[in-house]
Amino acid sequence: MAVLVQNILYATLFLALISETMSQPEQGPCPPETLDISQKETGNIVQGKKEFAVEVFNWCKCAQRNVTLDCDGFQTVEKPDPVQMSISGFQCILLQGRDIIPFSRVHFKYAFDDEFPFYVFSSAPICPPN
């Protein structure tokens, strides 16, 4: 009887683990957190607005292609360098969709009243085969 109870307990635990694993979305090799966005005021004023310098750092061991930030509501009086960041609808596209190589960064500047809360909208990790 004790063996039966033990087997039922193990089976329940196993099914719970499988269910938990299957309910979590697939993150792939580079979850959004591997793209770290930081920004700070530069101290410059552009057309009466504060200038901000943004840095996006790729902490993933893989390159990340087609990196887009959510820019819904983003406004600036200083156009960012289009090679570094371009605006398309509510998305900001970094490096014109080209790869951000591992452990490197992308920089751009903008100017507005307040810091904009950028976050990663999407990216496509490009990992070398094992």
Helices and strands as residue ranges (DSSP letters): H 2-23, G 32-34, E 35-46, E 49-58, E 63-70, E 85-88, E 91-94, G 95-97, E 105-112, E 119-126
